[in-house]
Amino acid sequence: MGKIAFVGFGEVNTPIDIIVRKCKAAEAALLSEGLELVSVYPVTDDYEEKGIAKALDALRGEELDAMVVCIAGWIPTHAVVKVTEQYRHLPMVLWGLCGWIEDDGRLVTTADQAGTSALRNTFADLGYNFKYVYDIIGIKSKSDVVARFCNAASAARALRSAKVGMAGYRDMNLYGTLYDGSSLKRVVGTEIETFEMLEMKQRYDALDPAAIDEVVNGVMSKWTYLKAPNPDSQRMAAGYYLAVKQLIDERGYDAISLKDVDGMKKLLGFPPAPIFMLLGDLEGVSTIPENDALGNVTQIMIKKLTGQCGAYLEFYEFFEDRVLAGVPDYVPAEITDGPTTIMPAAFGELNEGLLNVSKVKPGKLTMSRLFYKDGKYYMHLVVGEGISPRKWEEAGWTQPAPQLPGLEILLPDTEKFCQNVMCQHYIISYGDNSAQIKDLCQILGIEVI
């Protein structure tokens, strides 16, 4: 996360020690939330505008992700705007502090909300991208809400330099996984770089066998196998992982997708599930199969906001109060409940691969999906409760069929969710992360459904 400007304002006739005390407490609260601040206060409406000059001097040259406009008392609008206009490109929080109650019951105020109510619509008229927050006497300060928006602003800035590495394009000729590069760069900022599978294969062929052995005998040996794996499958997984790792190291990819059915499986005869597992668990990149471009971008959004990997699940069945979501290939170790469990298995006409059949952690979770429709970007999200699924299988696997990783996700309004579903792939993160996602979408100009 980058630096956040913290600028505290108060009117020149208000006792200066009160403004300083209130700003200092607000600053300390934000620091305790983990923000890195560039602070300047008190800024007043003094006639010579020395406070305004002090603020602009303090912020000049700093690399900033957002600005907190902290109103500690009444302040004429012009004094604030003369600072904020120089930073109108930044997301802002208009944060009004509040008064207090003396021991004898007297309410004392510095008219903080006189200041914010004069500014709120002005900020809107000026076209600022801002969140309005106000504290209330006797209720915990909303420093956490302020910090959450600032973290979303940092995530938005990070997205502008984020990159997805994608082997191939449009697996299975799907429509829902396509993307428009120009609008994605304009709105979100993330770049999707396509590399050819041939490049991956050439790097694979040039690998030192000892490096492959190190992966097989290291992390892969710690997986739990339900039956003995084919050593060739293990070596292919390790080798292609190392080949893609080279590309990640050279090009700085935050997320990876590989052409799956019409690529790895059809052309190379190898289901790529264990490659994704190794990439996610060892390299910390987000992964999704089938050239799902906006799925990858959603994953990066989630990771920048929450620190979680943003695992993908796809839908198998809808019920009245829940959906069954699982994966026919792999889950990252971060979301497994217990050991990483592998079952060598084949599906239909495909060659046998190393299928991940680990259990998925239950709990409250957020499902989200970025999508593009009629020239605009939207985010579809819902908060639900993931529970361990009943015994189930997907027809077509060699018998005894594996129980695929998945959850039954209880939803508040399944019908509403299903009528708006935008793709077979949705990204999950644990906990209720809807507020953070909405903050990020506000900053990026993405409508939330």
C-alpha positions, 0 to 999 in steps of 0.5 A: 500500500502507498502513502495517504495524504492526511490534511486536517482543517479547522477555522482560524477562530476556533481554539487551535489546541482543540483542532490539533487535538482532534486531528492528532487523535484521528491521525493516530486512529488511521495509523493504527489501521495500518495506513502510511500517512503524509500528515499536515494540520492544522490548516486554517482559513487565515487571511494570508493563506499560510496554512494552505501553503504549508499543506501544499508544500508538505505534500509536494513531490509525494507519491500518494494513493488517496487523500483524507480531508479531515474536517475538525471544525467549521472551515470555509469551503475555499480553504479546503478546495485550494488544497484539494484542487491540486489533488483532484486526480486522487480518490478522497475521503471527506471525514467529519469529526465530531464534538464531545460531552463534558462531565456535566453533560454539556455538548461541545462542538466545533461545528465539524458537520457544518464544514462537511455539509458545506463541502459534500455537494461542492466536492460532488459538483467539482467531480471529485471521486470521494467518500463522505464519512462523519463521526457521531458523538458517543459512537466509535470513530469511523476510522476503519471506514476511512482506512478501508476506502484508502486501502481500496484506493491503493488497490486501484492504483496497484491495478494500473500496473498489474499484469495477467499472463495468458497462454493462448486465447478463448479456450473452447471458443467461449464467449464469457471469458473474452475481454476488450483490452482498451476498455479494460486498460481505461477503466481498471488499468490491468494489462493482459499479455498473451504468450504462446504455448510454444514459448512455454514448451520451448522453456520446458524442453530446455529445463535442467532435469535436476530442477524438475527433480527438486520440485517433484521430491520437494513440495509435490512429495508432501501432497497426499496421494489416494493412489500412486501417481504416474511419475511422468505426470509428476515430472510434466507438472513440475516442468511446466510449472518451472517454465511458466515461473520463468515467465512470471519472474521475467515479466512480473505477472500477478495472475496466470491463465492457461489454455486448458481443454483446447490447449494443454489437454488437447495439444500436450496431452496433460491436464494443467491442474497441478501446474496451477497448484504449484504456481499458486502455492509457490509463486503466490500468483492467482490462477484460473483456467480456460483463458478467463480474462476477467476472472483473472482480473477479479482475482487480482482485485480481490488479492489487492483488497484482501490479501487472499488468493481469490480462488475460482469456483464454478457452478454445478447445480442451483437449489432454492436456497443455495448453489453447488460450486466446485472445480473439476481440477484444483484448488489452492492450498490456501483454501483447503480444509486439511492436506492437499489431496491428489487422485490420479484420474481421467475424464472422458477421452482426456488423459489421466491427470493429477486431480486435486480432490482436497476439501474446501474450507467452509465459512462465510464468503464473498462471491464476485465477478467482474463483467463487461456489458454494453460498453460498461463494466459491472461487478456482481457480488453476493455474500453467502455461507459455504458449507461442506457439500453432500456426496456428489460427483460429475458424470464422466469421471473414471469410477469410482468417481472422485468427489470434486472440491466444492461447497454448497453456498447458502445465499440470501436470495438464490433466485436473484443471484441466479437471474444475474449470474454472468459466467460459470466462474466466480471468485471467492474470498472468505469473510464479508468483503462486500464493503471493500469491493464496493469501495474499489468499484466506486473508485474505478467507476464500476457499477455493483449488482 
